[in-house]
């Protein structure tokens, strides 16, 4: 079987935690899984789904975190950490899959290994942005008292 999967969902200019990007990624991967039911690939998808559920739960907690911050908790997160942790989990799942492959085609465009490698690279890049967003939002909150924690999620298509 000729392995080919299209990775255009990664080139849309949005972050990997963006709801539309995630939906397209899961759709493409699950569609490919129908033709490629390898155990390691199935485990990879399950790990991504678990990371996504963890991210969604942490996102739901952001309002509670904001309320705690208003009461003087200076160790709370500002949205970026939740995204950064999600990206870290994605990188870990990608690494695990790529390390389990005996025939790594991460340089051959269209192969599943190439797409997973591209997901890993995007997640690493997006993790850096998320950490920067966290830092900037924290500094803005400390200096101006303005809390933009929900901004990162609203821009990504989530309603909290």
Order of alpha helices (4+ residues) and beta strands (2+ residues): alpha-alpha-alpha-alpha-alpha-alpha
